Amino acid sequence: MRYRLPWSVSLLLVACPLPGAAHTLGIAAADTTRWHDEPWLIGTVLLSLLLYLRGHGRLRARRVASSAQLACFGSGWLCLAAALLSPIDTAGAASFAAHMVQHELLMIAAAPLLIAGRPVKAWLWALPARWRKPVGRWFGRRAWLPWIRQLSRPLPAWLIHFAAVWGWHVPACFEAALRHEALHVTQHLSFFVSALLFWWSVLASWRRTQPDHGALLYLFSTMMHTSALGALLALSSRLWYPAYGELPWSYGISPLEDQQLGGLIMWIPGALSYVIVALVLCARWLKGGDDEAVHPA
């Protein structure tokens, strides 16, 4: 018997490590090479991988999981671990460009790859057999699930992601997140969960044999507005976030140059990722689609 959790549970489970990942503005330059050593954060990230491997192995034995899903989840997990555990996180306290690398890893690398790996289905199958059905029923009865399903529809998901990206880059909001750990955690959660919603709505068209022009529209428009934000940062002659200007120069570049580099990271590699996904979707449609949708549950 196959058991399914509502797909939306993946937003909660995949995002669990994020509350433990935040850095403090002005961390000493010597500490920007430090890896996270918080046991709760490391344990959560590792547990998500171990449970996935166990559940995926059971599903592979029943021939209902593929090596492509394992590769996607593994790649997404590595991106998530790099964003949360590696020196990228601590370097973001001293460098806006490093901070942008972290955000891009969360939004355009980890989020779509984890969605493509269908983690909730594997996590459910990692549980003992007698637990699967009760757990599935417990989550299935939750009153908030219809609301989450509505938020995951393409247009609401696009709007939520747009608001998260632009809202948190308003100078007052970004600087408040730099100075207050709770807001910083909220910022990361907003970026990651909104990205999960966005990529879910786009990748749901994976199995279709005919082109989904809506998915292409959402990819193109997201590429355009994130590129525009990156270009504004890269081409600006003034410092958007004075908090970074209060710190000693990092990595041999001025705070303004650091901001411009961060804008370029958002502008060019960020835009390229959306183009790549659009091309892959088009290639699959030309080949006639696939029997399996990229659903997280």
C-alpha positions in Angstrom: 0.0 0.0 0.0 1.3 3.5 -0.9 1.0 6.3 1.7 1.1 9.9 0.8 1.6 13.1 2.9 0.2 16.3 1.6 2.9 17.9 -0.5 2.8 21.1 1.6 4.3 19.3 4.6 7.6 19.5 2.7 7.7 23.2 3.2 7.8 22.7 7.0 10.2 19.7 7.0 12.7 21.0 4.4 12.8 24.4 6.1 13.4 23.0 9.6 17.1 23.7 9.7 16.7 27.4 8.9 15.9 28.7 12.3 19.3 27.7 13.5 21.1 29.5 10.7 21.8 33.2 11.2 24.9 35.3 11.5 25.6 38.4 13.5 26.6 41.6 11.6 30.2 42.6 12.1 31.6 39.2 12.9 35.4 39.4 13.1 37.1 38.8 9.8 39.1 35.9 11.2 35.8 34.1 12.0 34.4 34.3 8.4 36.1 31.0 7.6 34.3 29.2 10.5 31.9 26.3 9.9 28.8 26.1 12.0 29.2 24.0 15.0 25.7 24.1 16.4 24.6 20.5 17.2 20.9 21.2 16.6 21.5 22.6 13.2 24.0 20.0 12.1 21.8 17.2 13.5 18.7 18.4 11.7 20.5 18.7 8.3 22.1 15.3 8.7 18.8 13.7 9.9 17.0 15.0 6.8 19.6 13.2 4.6 19.6 9.9 6.5 15.9 9.7 6.6 15.7 10.4 2.9 18.3 7.7 2.0 16.4 5.2 4.1 13.0 6.0 2.6 14.4 6.3 -0.9 16.0 2.8 -0.6 12.6 1.3 0.4 10.9 3.0 -2.5 13.6 1.9 -4.9 13.0 -1.7 -3.8 9.4 -1.2 -4.9 10.5 0.4 -8.1 8.6 3.6 -7.4 11.6 5.9 -7.0 14.4 6.8 -9.4 18.1 7.5 -9.2 17.3 10.9 -10.8 15.3 11.8 -7.7 18.2 10.7 -5.4 20.6 12.8 -7.5 18.3 15.9 -7.3 17.8 15.6 -3.5 21.5 15.0 -2.9 22.5 18.0 -5.0 19.8 20.2 -3.3 20.9 18.9 0.2 24.5 19.8 -0.6 23.5 23.3 -1.6 21.4 23.7 1.5 24.3 22.5 3.7 26.7 24.9 2.0 24.3 27.8 2.6 23.7 27.0 6.2 26.8 25.2 7.6 29.7 26.4 5.5 31.7 29.6 5.9 29.4 31.2 3.3 27.0 31.8 6.2 29.5 33.5 8.5 31.1 35.4 5.6 27.7 37.0 5.0 28.1 39.0 8.2 31.0 40.8 6.7 30.3 40.7 3.0 27.1 41.6 1.1 28.4 39.5 -1.9 28.7 36.4 0.3 25.3 37.1 1.7 23.9 37.1 -1.9 25.7 33.8 -2.6 23.9 32.3 0.4 20.5 33.6 -0.7 21.0 32.4 -4.2 22.0 28.9 -3.0 18.8 28.8 -1.0 16.4 30.1 -3.6 17.7 29.0 -7.0 19.7 25.9 -6.2 18.5 24.1 -3.0 14.8 24.8 -3.4 14.2 23.4 -6.9 16.5 20.5 -6.5 14.9 19.4 -3.2 11.4 19.7 -4.7 12.5 17.5 -7.6 13.8 14.9 -5.2 10.3 14.3 -3.7 11.5 14.3 -0.1 8.3 14.0 1.8 7.4 10.7 0.1 10.9 9.3 1.0 10.7 10.6 4.6 7.4 9.0 5.1 8.7 5.7 3.9 11.6 6.0 6.3 9.2 5.6 9.2 8.2 2.2 10.5 5.3 0.7 8.5 2.8 1.0 11.4 3.5 4.8 11.6 3.0 5.8 8.0 -0.7 5.7 7.7 -1.4 7.5 11.0 1.2 10.2 10.2 -0.3 10.7 6.8 -3.8 10.9 8.2 -2.7 13.3 11.0 -1.2 15.8 8.5 -4.1 15.3 6.1 -6.7 16.4 8.7 -5.0 19.7 9.3 -7.3 22.7 8.7 -4.5 24.8 7.2 -3.7 22.5 4.3 -6.4 24.0 2.0 -4.9 27.4 2.5 -1.4 26.1 1.7 -2.7 24.5 -1.4 -4.2 27.9 -2.5 -0.9 29.6 -1.8 1.0 27.1 -4.0 -1.1 27.9 -7.0 1.1 29.6 -9.7 0.0 33.2 -9.4 -0.1 33.4 -5.5 3.3 31.5 -5.4 4.8 34.0 -7.8 3.5 37.0 -5.9 4.7 35.6 -2.6 8.2 35.0 -3.9 8.2 38.4 -5.6 7.2 40.1 -2.3 9.8 38.2 -0.3 12.7 39.1 -2.7 11.9 42.7 -3.1 10.5 43.4 0.3 13.6 42.1 2.2 15.9 44.1 -0.1 14.3 47.4 0.9 17.2 49.0 2.8 15.4 49.4 6.1 14.2 45.8 6.1 17.6 44.4 5.0 19.5 46.3 7.6 17.0 45.4 10.4 17.5 41.7 9.5 21.3 42.2 9.7 21.0 43.7 13.2 18.4 41.4 14.7 18.8 37.6 14.7 15.0 36.9 14.8 14.4 39.0 11.7 17.4 37.4 10.0 15.9 34.0 10.6 12.5 35.2 9.3 14.2 36.6 6.2 15.9 33.3 5.4 12.6 31.4 6.0 10.8 33.9 3.7 13.3 33.4 0.9 13.4 29.6 1.2 9.7 28.9 1.7 8.6 31.3 -1.0 11.1 29.7 -3.3 9.8 26.2 -2.5 6.3 27.5 -3.3 7.5 29.1 -6.6 9.4 26.1 -7.8 6.7 23.7 -6.8 4.2 25.6 -9.0 6.7 25.7 -11.9 7.9 22.1 -11.7 4.4 20.7 -11.4 4.2 21.1 -15.2 7.2 18.6 -15.6 5.0 15.7 -16.8 3.0 17.5 -19.3 3.4 16.6 -23.0 2.3 20.0 -24.2 4.1 23.3 -23.4 2.9 25.0 -20.2 3.1 28.6 -21.3 2.2 29.7 -17.7 5.3 28.0 -16.3 7.4 29.7 -18.9 5.8 33.1 -18.1 6.5 32.7 -14.4 10.1 31.7 -15.1 10.6 34.6 -17.5 9.0 37.2 -15.3 10.9 36.0 -12.2 14.1 36.1 -14.2 13.3 39.7 -15.2 12.4 41.1 -11.8 15.3 39.4 -9.9 17.7 40.6 -12.7 16.4 44.1 -12.4 17.0 44.1 -8.7 20.5 42.7 -9.2 21.2 45.3 -11.9 20.1 48.1 -9.6 22.5 46.9 -6.9 25.3 46.4 -9.4 25.0 49.7 -11.1 24.3 51.8 -8.1 26.9 54.5 -7.2 25.7 54.6 -3.6 25.7 52.1 -0.8 22.2 50.7 -0.2 23.0 49.1 3.2 25.2 51.5 5.3 25.6 48.8 8.0 28.1 47.1 5.7 29.9 50.4 5.3 30.5 50.5 9.1 32.6 47.4 8.9 36.3 47.0 8.0 36.8 46.3 4.3 36.5 42.6 3.6 38.5 40.7 1.0 40.3 43.7 -0.2 37.3 45.5 -1.8 35.3 48.5 -0.6 31.7 48.1 0.7 30.3 49.7 -2.5 32.4 47.3 -4.7 31.2 44.4 -2.5 27.5 45.5 -3.1 28.1 45.7 -6.8 29.6 42.2 -6.8 26.6 41.0 -4.9 24.3 42.6 -7.5 26.2 40.9 -10.3 25.8 37.5 -8.6 22.0 38.1 -8.4 21.8 39.5 -11.9 23.8 37.1 -14.1 24.0 33.6 -12.4 20.6 34.1 -11.0 19.0 34.9 -14.3 20.9 32.0 -16.0 19.3 29.5 -13.7 15.8 30.4 -14.8 16.8 30.2 -18.4 18.3 26.7 -17.9 15.1 25.4 -16.2 13.0 26.9 -19.0 15.1 25.2 -21.6 15.0 21.9 -19.8 11.2 22.1 -19.6 10.9 22.9 -23.3 13.2 20.0 -24.1 11.1 17.6 -22.2 7.9 18.8 -23.8 9.5 18.3 -27.2 10.4 14.7 -26.2 6.8 14.1 -25.2 6.9 14.6 -21.4 7.4 11.9 -18.8 5.3 9.5 -16.8 6.3 11.0 -13.4 5.7 14.5 -12.1 8.2 16.3 -10.0 6.1 16.4 -6.8 7.6 16.5 -3.4 5.0 14.0 -2.0 
